[in-house]
Amino acid sequence: MGITVAVLFYGFSQSARLQRKAHEVMEASRVARLVLADRTLLSQAAARGRLEGPVDGEPGWFFILEARPLVVPLDKRAEAYEDPNMVEMTLCVFSEESGRSGSRCLVGWYERKG
């Protein structure tokens, strides 16, 4: 009986942990979409190279947005191509609870306007 209870308790605790982790990922995805929807913020990051701060309208959430020139490797014989109109953006979002160690990051390309 004790072994059965121990196995059941372990299963329930794993389920709760996975559910909490899934909720954290969903919240981070929602917050990241808010940051990516702000075109002004993306333009500023492309111009400055890095922005960070609190996410507007989301208390307890923060972002780090880094922009680097987009360099595309071609083949072994040619130099990599750097597109002056494109940047590679790395967005990391994290909550006050999790801190920077619990950040969720994604990488994408952004076209500079103007």
DSSP file (Angstrom, degrees, kcal/mol; ACC not computed):
  #  RESIDUE AA STRUCTURE BP1 BP2  ACC     N-H-->O    O-->H-N    N-H-->O    O-->H-N    TCO  KAPPA ALPHA  PHI   PSI    X-CA   Y-CA   Z-CA
    1    1 A M     >        0   0    0      0, 0.0     4,-2.3     0, 0.0     5,-0.2   0.000 360.0 360.0 360.0 -42.5    0.0    0.0    0.0
    2    2 A G  H  >  +     0   0    0      1,-0.2     4,-2.2     2,-0.2     5,-0.1   0.880 360.0  50.6 -63.0 -39.5    2.8    2.4    0.9
    3    3 A I  H  > S+     0   0    0      2,-0.2     4,-2.4     1,-0.2    -1,-0.2   0.906 109.9  50.5 -65.7 -41.3    4.6    1.8   -2.4
    4    4 A T  H  > S+     0   0    0      1,-0.2     4,-2.5     2,-0.2    -2,-0.2   0.922 111.1  47.9 -62.9 -44.3    1.4    2.5   -4.3
    5    5 A V  H  X S+     0   0    0     -4,-2.3     4,-2.8     2,-0.2    -1,-0.2   0.904 111.3  51.3 -63.3 -41.3    0.8    5.7   -2.4
    6    6 A A  H  X S+     0   0    0     -4,-2.2     4,-2.3     2,-0.2    -2,-0.2   0.914 111.3  47.2 -62.9 -42.8    4.4    6.8   -3.1
    7    7 A V  H  X S+     0   0    0     -4,-2.4     4,-2.3     2,-0.2    -2,-0.2   0.917 113.7  47.9 -65.5 -43.5    4.1    6.1   -6.8
    8    8 A L  H  X S+     0   0    0     -4,-2.5     4,-2.5     2,-0.2     5,-0.2   0.922 111.5  50.1 -63.4 -44.1    0.8    8.0   -7.0
    9    9 A F  H  X S+     0   0    0     -4,-2.8     4,-2.5     1,-0.2    -2,-0.2   0.914 110.6  50.1 -60.8 -42.6    2.2   11.0   -5.1
   10   10 A Y  H  X S+     0   0    0     -4,-2.3     4,-2.3     1,-0.2    -1,-0.2   0.918 110.6  50.0 -62.0 -43.8    5.2   11.1   -7.4
   11   11 A G  H  X S+     0   0    0     -4,-2.3     4,-2.1     1,-0.2    -2,-0.2   0.906 112.0  47.1 -61.9 -43.0    2.9   11.0  -10.4
   12   12 A F  H  X S+     0   0    0     -4,-2.5     4,-2.4     2,-0.2    -1,-0.2   0.896 111.9  49.8 -67.0 -39.8    0.7   13.9   -9.1
   13   13 A S  H  X S+     0   0    0     -4,-2.5     4,-2.1     2,-0.2    -2,-0.2   0.898 111.5  48.9 -68.0 -38.0    3.7   16.0   -8.2
   14   14 A Q  H  X S+     0   0    0     -4,-2.3     4,-2.5     2,-0.2    -1,-0.2   0.903 110.9  51.2 -64.4 -41.2    5.3   15.5  -11.6
   15   15 A S  H  X S+     0   0    0     -4,-2.1     4,-2.2     1,-0.2    -2,-0.2   0.915 110.7  47.8 -62.6 -43.8    1.9   16.4  -13.2
   16   16 A A  H  X S+     0   0    0     -4,-2.4     4,-2.3     2,-0.2    -1,-0.2   0.897 111.8  50.6 -64.8 -40.4    1.7   19.6  -11.2
   17   17 A R  H  X S+     0   0    0     -4,-2.1     4,-2.3     2,-0.2    -2,-0.2   0.922 111.8  46.9 -64.1 -44.5    5.3   20.6  -12.0
   18   18 A L  H  X S+     0   0    0     -4,-2.5     4,-2.4     2,-0.2    -2,-0.2   0.878 111.4  51.7 -65.3 -38.0    4.7   20.1  -15.8
   19   19 A Q  H  X S+     0   0    0     -4,-2.2     4,-2.1     2,-0.2    -2,-0.2   0.913 110.5  47.9 -65.3 -42.3    1.4   22.0  -15.6
   20   20 A R  H  X S+     0   0    0     -4,-2.3     4,-2.1     2,-0.2    -2,-0.2   0.903 112.1  50.1 -64.2 -41.8    3.2   24.9  -13.9
   21   21 A K  H  X S+     0   0    0     -4,-2.3     4,-2.1     2,-0.2    -2,-0.2   0.901 109.9  50.2 -63.5 -42.3    6.0   24.8  -16.4
   22   22 A A  H  X S+     0   0    0     -4,-2.4     4,-2.3     1,-0.2    -1,-0.2   0.887 109.4  51.5 -64.2 -39.1    3.5   24.9  -19.3
   23   23 A H  H  X S+     0   0    0     -4,-2.1     4,-2.4     2,-0.2    -1,-0.2   0.905 108.6  51.4 -64.0 -41.4    1.7   27.8  -17.8
   24   24 A E  H  X S+     0   0    0     -4,-2.1     4,-2.4     1,-0.2    -2,-0.2   0.910 110.8  48.1 -61.3 -43.0    5.0   29.7  -17.5
   25   25 A V  H  X S+     0   0    0     -4,-2.1     4,-2.3     2,-0.2    -2,-0.2   0.906 111.4  50.0 -65.6 -42.0    5.8   29.1  -21.2
   26   26 A M  H  X S+     0   0    0     -4,-2.3     4,-2.2     2,-0.2    -2,-0.2   0.914 112.1  47.6 -63.4 -42.8    2.3   30.2  -22.3
   27   27 A E  H  X S+     0   0    0     -4,-2.4     4,-2.5     2,-0.2    -2,-0.2   0.916 111.7  49.9 -64.6 -43.4    2.6   33.4  -20.3
   28   28 A A  H  X S+     0   0    0     -4,-2.4     4,-2.5     1,-0.2    -1,-0.2   0.887 110.5  50.9 -63.1 -38.3    6.1   34.1  -21.6
   29   29 A S  H  X S+     0   0    0     -4,-2.3     4,-2.1     2,-0.2    -1,-0.2   0.908 110.2  49.2 -64.5 -42.2    4.8   33.5  -25.2
   30   30 A R  H  X S+     0   0    0     -4,-2.2     4,-1.5     2,-0.2    -2,-0.2   0.924 113.4  46.0 -63.4 -44.7    1.9   35.9  -24.6
   31   31 A V  H  X S+     0   0    0     -4,-2.5     4,-2.0     1,-0.2    -2,-0.2   0.894 110.3  53.8 -66.6 -40.3    4.2   38.6  -23.2
   32   32 A A  H  X S+     0   0    0     -4,-2.5     4,-2.6     1,-0.2    -1,-0.2   0.892 105.6  53.8 -61.6 -39.6    6.8   38.1  -26.1
   33   33 A R  H  X S+     0   0    0     -4,-2.1     4,-1.3     1,-0.2    -1,-0.2   0.887 106.8  52.7 -62.2 -38.0    4.0   38.6  -28.6
   34   34 A L  H  X S+     0   0    0     -4,-1.5     4,-0.5     2,-0.2    -2,-0.2   0.923 111.0  45.8 -62.3 -44.2    3.1   42.0  -26.9
   35   35 A V  H >< S+     0   0    0     -4,-2.0     3,-1.3     1,-0.2    -2,-0.2   0.926 112.5  50.3 -64.8 -44.0    6.7   43.1  -27.2
   36   36 A L  H 3< S+     0   0    0     -4,-2.6    -1,-0.2     1,-0.3    -2,-0.2   0.719 102.5  61.8 -69.1 -20.4    7.0   42.0  -30.8
   37   37 A A  H 3< S+     0   0    0     -4,-1.3     2,-1.2    -5,-0.2    -1,-0.3   0.657  82.8  89.0 -77.9 -15.0    3.8   43.9  -31.7
   38   38 A D    <X  -     0   0    0     -3,-1.3     4,-1.8    -4,-0.5     3,-0.2  -0.695  55.5-178.5 -87.3  93.5    5.4   47.2  -30.7
   39   39 A R  H  > S+     0   0    0     -2,-1.2     4,-2.4     1,-0.2    -1,-0.2   0.813  80.0  57.9 -64.1 -32.0    7.0   48.3  -34.0
   40   40 A T  H  > S+     0   0    0      2,-0.2     4,-2.4     1,-0.2    -1,-0.2   0.922 106.2  49.2 -63.9 -43.3    8.5   51.4  -32.4
   41   41 A L  H  > S+     0   0    0      1,-0.2     4,-2.3     2,-0.2    -2,-0.2   0.904 111.0  49.8 -61.7 -43.0   10.3   49.3  -29.9
   42   42 A L  H  X S+     0   0    0     -4,-1.8     4,-2.3     2,-0.2    -2,-0.2   0.904 110.8  49.8 -64.0 -41.4   11.7   47.0  -32.6
   43   43 A S  H  X S+     0   0    0     -4,-2.4     4,-1.9     2,-0.2    -2,-0.2   0.910 110.7  49.7 -63.7 -42.4   12.9   50.1  -34.6
   44   44 A Q  H  X S+     0   0    0     -4,-2.4     4,-2.7     1,-0.2     5,-0.3   0.913 111.4  48.6 -63.1 -42.5   14.6   51.5  -31.5
   45   45 A A  H  X S+     0   0    0     -4,-2.3     4,-2.9     1,-0.2    22,-0.3   0.898 109.5  52.6 -64.8 -39.7   16.3   48.2  -30.8
   46   46 A A  H  < S+     0   0    0     -4,-2.3    -1,-0.2     1,-0.2    -2,-0.2   0.874 115.1  42.2 -62.8 -36.8   17.5   48.0  -34.5
   47   47 A A  H  < S+     0   0    0     -4,-1.9    -2,-0.2    -5,-0.2    -1,-0.2   0.884 124.7  33.4 -77.0 -40.1   19.0   51.5  -34.3
   48   48 A R  H  < S-     0   0    0     -4,-2.7    -2,-0.2    -5,-0.2    -3,-0.2   0.772  95.8-130.6 -90.4 -28.5   20.6   51.2  -30.8
   49   49 A G  S  < S+     0   0    0     -4,-2.9    18,-2.8    -5,-0.3     2,-0.3  -0.020  81.0  35.6 100.3 -30.6   21.6   47.5  -30.8
   50   50 A R  E     +A   66   0A   0     16,-0.2     2,-0.3    -6,-0.2    16,-0.2  -0.957  54.8 174.6-158.8 137.2   20.0   46.7  -27.4
   51   51 A L  E     +A   65   0A   0     14,-2.5    14,-3.3    -2,-0.3     2,-0.3  -0.982   8.4 170.9-135.5 148.5   17.0   47.7  -25.3
   52   52 A E  E     +A   64   0A   0     -2,-0.3    12,-0.2    12,-0.2    -2,-0.0  -0.986  19.4 100.6-154.0 154.7   15.8   46.4  -22.0
   53   53 A G  E     -A   63   0A   0     10,-1.9    10,-2.8    -2,-0.3     2,-0.1  -0.971  66.5 -33.9 160.9-171.7   13.2   47.2  -19.4
   54   54 A P  E     -A   62   0A   0      0, 0.0     2,-0.5     0, 0.0     8,-0.3  -0.429  59.7-111.9 -74.7 152.3    9.7   46.5  -18.1
   55   55 A V    >   -     0   0    0      6,-2.5     3,-1.9     3,-0.4     6,-0.3  -0.747  37.7-112.9 -84.5 123.7    7.0   45.3  -20.5
   56   56 A D  T 3  S+     0   0    0     -2,-0.5    -1,-0.1     1,-0.3     6,-0.0  -0.326  97.5   8.0 -58.4 131.0    4.3   48.0  -20.8
   57   57 A G  T 3  S+     0   0    0      1,-0.1    -1,-0.3    -2,-0.0    -2,-0.0   0.488 109.3  93.7  78.2   3.5    1.0   46.9  -19.3
   58   58 A E    X   -     0   0    0     -3,-1.9     3,-1.9     3,-0.2    -3,-0.4  -0.736  67.0-151.5-128.6  83.8    2.4   43.7  -17.8
   59   59 A P  T 3  S+     0   0    0      0, 0.0     3,-0.1     0, 0.0    37,-0.1  -0.266  81.2  19.5 -57.3 134.9    3.5   44.3  -14.2
   60   60 A G  T 3  S+     0   0    0      1,-0.3    36,-2.7    35,-0.1     2,-0.4   0.450 100.3 110.2  87.3   0.1    6.4   42.0  -13.1
   61   61 A W  E <   - B   0  95A   0     -3,-1.9    -6,-2.5    -6,-0.3     2,-0.3  -0.893  42.6-176.9-113.2 142.0    7.5   41.2  -16.7
   62   62 A F  E     -AB  54  94A   0     32,-2.7    32,-2.1    -2,-0.4     2,-0.3  -0.896   7.0-155.5-132.7 159.5   10.7   42.4  -18.3
   63   63 A F  E     -AB  53  93A   0    -10,-2.8   -10,-1.9    -2,-0.3     2,-0.4  -0.953  10.7-160.3-135.2 155.6   12.4   42.1  -21.7
   64   64 A I  E     -AB  52  92A   0     28,-2.2    28,-2.6    -2,-0.3     2,-0.5  -0.987  15.4-172.9-130.4 124.6   15.8   42.3  -23.3
   65   65 A L  E     -AB  51  91A   0    -14,-3.3   -14,-2.5    -2,-0.4     2,-0.4  -0.969   3.1-176.2-124.7 115.5   15.9   42.9  -27.0
   66   66 A E  E     -AB  50  90A   0     24,-2.5    24,-2.6    -2,-0.5     2,-0.4  -0.914   6.4-163.0-115.8 139.1   19.2   42.7  -28.9
   67   67 A A  E     + B   0  89A   0    -18,-2.8    22,-0.2    -2,-0.4    -2,-0.0  -0.979  10.6 174.3-123.8 131.6   19.8   43.5  -32.5
   68   68 A R  E     - B   0  88A   0     20,-2.1    20,-3.2    -2,-0.4   -19,-0.0  -0.944  43.7 -88.2-128.7 152.1   22.8   42.4  -34.6
   69   69 A P  E     - B   0  87A   0      0, 0.0     2,-0.7     0, 0.0    18,-0.2  -0.320  48.3-112.0 -56.8 141.9   23.5   42.8  -38.3
   70   70 A L  E     - B   0  83A   0     16,-1.5    13,-1.9    13,-0.6     2,-0.5  -0.695  37.5-175.6 -81.9 116.5   22.1   39.9  -40.2
   71   71 A V  E     - B   0  82A   0     -2,-0.7    11,-0.2    11,-0.2     9,-0.0  -0.965   6.3-163.5-116.2 121.1   25.0   37.9  -41.6
   72   72 A V  E     - B   0  81A   0      9,-3.6     9,-3.0    -2,-0.5     2,-0.2  -0.911  15.3-136.3-108.7 117.3   24.1   35.0  -43.9
   73   73 A P        -     0   0    0      0, 0.0     7,-0.1     0, 0.0     3,-0.1  -0.517  21.2-173.8 -70.0 136.9   26.8   32.4  -44.6
   74   74 A L        -     0   0    0      1,-0.4     2,-0.3     4,-0.3     6,-0.1   0.821  48.5 -45.8 -96.3 -88.1   26.8   31.4  -48.2
   75   75 A D    >   -     0   0    0      3,-0.2     3,-0.7     4,-0.2    -1,-0.4  -0.830  60.2 -87.1-139.2-177.9   29.2   28.5  -49.0
   76   76 A K  T 3  S+     0   0    0     -2,-0.3    -2,-0.0     1,-0.2    -1,-0.0   0.771 123.4  47.1 -65.5 -26.6   32.7   27.6  -48.1
   77   77 A R  T 3  S+     0   0    0      2,-0.1     2,-0.3     0, 0.0    -1,-0.2   0.674 106.3  63.7 -90.6 -17.4   34.3   29.5  -51.0
   78   78 A A  S <  S-     0   0    0     -3,-0.7    -4,-0.3     1,-0.1    -3,-0.2  -0.768  84.0-110.6-111.0 153.0   32.4   32.8  -50.5
   79   79 A E        -     0   0    0     -2,-0.3    -4,-0.2     1,-0.1    -2,-0.1  -0.389  47.0 -91.1 -70.8 155.9   32.3   35.3  -47.7
   80   80 A A        -     0   0    0     -7,-0.1     2,-0.5    -6,-0.1    -1,-0.1  -0.365  41.2-121.3 -66.1 149.4   29.2   35.6  -45.7
   81   81 A Y  E     -B   72   0A   0     -9,-3.0    -9,-3.6    -3,-0.1     2,-0.6  -0.827  18.7-157.4 -98.3 127.9   26.6   38.1  -46.9
   82   82 A E  E     -B   71   0A   0     -2,-0.5   -11,-0.2   -11,-0.2     3,-0.0  -0.926   8.5-149.4-105.9 118.9   25.6   41.0  -44.6
   83   83 A D  E >   -B   70   0A   0    -13,-1.9     3,-1.2    -2,-0.6   -13,-0.6  -0.775   1.9-159.0 -88.4 115.7   22.2   42.5  -45.5
   84   84 A P  E 3  S+     0   0A   0      0, 0.0    -1,-0.1     0, 0.0    28,-0.0   0.693  90.1  53.4 -69.7 -17.0   22.2   46.2  -44.5
   85   85 A N  E 3  S+     0   0A   0    -15,-0.1    27,-3.2    26,-0.1     2,-0.3   0.473 103.9  64.6 -94.5  -3.0   18.4   46.3  -44.4
   86   86 A M  E <   - C   0 111A   0     -3,-1.2   -16,-1.5    25,-0.2     2,-0.3  -0.908  57.1-170.7-124.7 148.6   18.0   43.4  -42.0
   87   87 A V  E     -BC  69 110A   0     23,-2.3    23,-2.4    -2,-0.3     2,-0.6  -0.962  25.0-125.2-131.5 153.0   18.9   42.7  -38.4
   88   88 A E  E     -BC  68 109A   0    -20,-3.2   -20,-2.1    -2,-0.3     2,-0.4  -0.888  31.2-158.1 -96.6 120.8   18.8   39.5  -36.3
   89   89 A M  E     -BC  67 108A   0     19,-3.3    19,-2.5    -2,-0.6     2,-0.5  -0.825  11.1-165.1-103.8 137.1   16.8   40.2  -33.2
   90   90 A T  E     -BC  66 107A   0    -24,-2.6   -24,-2.5    -2,-0.4     2,-0.5  -0.984  10.2-170.1-118.4 118.9   17.0   38.2  -30.0
   91   91 A L  E     -BC  65 106A   0     15,-2.7    15,-2.3    -2,-0.5     2,-0.4  -0.938   5.2-178.3-111.8 127.1   14.1   38.7  -27.6
   92   92 A C  E     -BC  64 105A   0    -28,-2.6   -28,-2.2    -2,-0.5     2,-0.4  -0.992   3.2-172.6-122.3 131.7   14.2   37.4  -24.0
   93   93 A V  E     +BC  63 104A   0     11,-2.5    11,-2.6    -2,-0.4     2,-0.3  -0.940   8.7 168.9-120.7 145.9   11.3   37.9  -21.6
   94   94 A F  E     -B   62   0A   0    -32,-2.1   -32,-2.7    -2,-0.4     2,-0.2  -0.992  26.9-123.1-153.4 153.8   11.3   37.0  -17.9
   95   95 A S  E  >  -B   61   0A   0     -2,-0.3     4,-2.4     4,-0.3   -34,-0.2  -0.565  28.1-114.6 -95.4 162.1    9.1   37.5  -14.9
   96   96 A E  T  4 S+     0   0    0    -36,-2.7   -35,-0.1     1,-0.2    -1,-0.1   0.868 116.5  54.9 -60.3 -37.0   10.1   39.1  -11.7
   97   97 A E  T  4 S+     0   0    0    -37,-0.2    -1,-0.2     1,-0.2   -36,-0.1   0.941 115.2  35.0 -61.8 -50.2    9.5   35.8  -10.0
   98   98 A S  T  4 S-     0   0    0      1,-0.1     4,-0.4     4,-0.1     3,-0.3   0.769  96.1-156.8 -81.7 -25.7   11.8   33.7  -12.2
   99   99 A G    ><  -     0   0    0     -4,-2.4     3,-1.6     1,-0.2    -4,-0.3  -0.093  47.8 -50.5  71.3-179.0   14.5   36.4  -12.8
  100  100 A R  G >  S+     0   0    0      1,-0.3     3,-1.6     2,-0.2    -1,-0.2   0.781 133.5  66.0 -63.7 -26.6   16.9   36.4  -15.7
  101  101 A S  G 3  S+     0   0    0     -3,-0.3    -1,-0.3     1,-0.3    -2,-0.2   0.754 102.0  49.5 -67.6 -21.0   17.8   32.8  -15.2
  102  102 A G  G <  S+     0   0    0     -3,-1.6    -1,-0.3    -4,-0.4    -7,-0.2   0.102  84.9 137.4-101.6  22.2   14.2   31.8  -16.0
  103  103 A S    <   -     0   0    0     -3,-1.6     2,-0.5    -5,-0.1    -9,-0.2  -0.330  45.6-144.4 -73.1 151.8   14.1   33.9  -19.2
  104  104 A R  E     -C   93   0A   0    -11,-2.6   -11,-2.5   -76,-0.1     2,-0.3  -0.968  23.5-168.9-113.4 128.2   12.5   32.6  -22.5
  105  105 A C  E     -C   92   0A   0     -2,-0.5     2,-0.3   -13,-0.2   -13,-0.2  -0.866  13.7-178.8-124.3 152.1   14.2   33.7  -25.6
  106  106 A L  E     -C   91   0A   0    -15,-2.3   -15,-2.7    -2,-0.3     2,-0.4  -0.983  14.6-144.6-144.5 155.8   13.6   33.6  -29.3
  107  107 A V  E     +C   90   0A   0     -2,-0.3     2,-0.3   -17,-0.2   -17,-0.2  -0.960  28.3 149.3-124.2 137.5   15.5   34.8  -32.4
  108  108 A G  E     -C   89   0A   0    -19,-2.5   -19,-3.3    -2,-0.4     2,-0.3  -0.936  40.8 -99.6-153.8 176.2   14.1   36.3  -35.6
  109  109 A W  E     -C   88   0A   0     -2,-0.3     2,-0.4   -21,-0.2   -21,-0.2  -0.798  28.1-166.5-105.7 148.3   14.8   38.7  -38.4
  110  110 A Y  E     -C   87   0A   0    -23,-2.4   -23,-2.3    -2,-0.3     2,-0.5  -1.000  16.2-134.8-136.2 133.7   13.5   42.2  -38.7
  111  111 A E  E     -C   86   0A   0     -2,-0.4   -25,-0.2   -25,-0.2     2,-0.2  -0.770  22.9-128.1 -90.4 127.3   13.6   44.5  -41.7
  112  112 A R        -     0   0    0    -27,-3.2     2,-0.4    -2,-0.5   -69,-0.0  -0.536  22.8-141.9 -70.5 136.4   14.8   48.0  -41.0
  113  113 A K              0   0    0     -2,-0.2    -1,-0.0     1,-0.2     0, 0.0  -0.835 360.0 360.0-101.7 139.0   12.3   50.6  -42.3
  114  114 A G              0   0    0     -2,-0.4    -1,-0.2     0, 0.0    -2,-0.0   0.459 360.0 360.0  78.6 360.0   13.5   53.8  -43.9
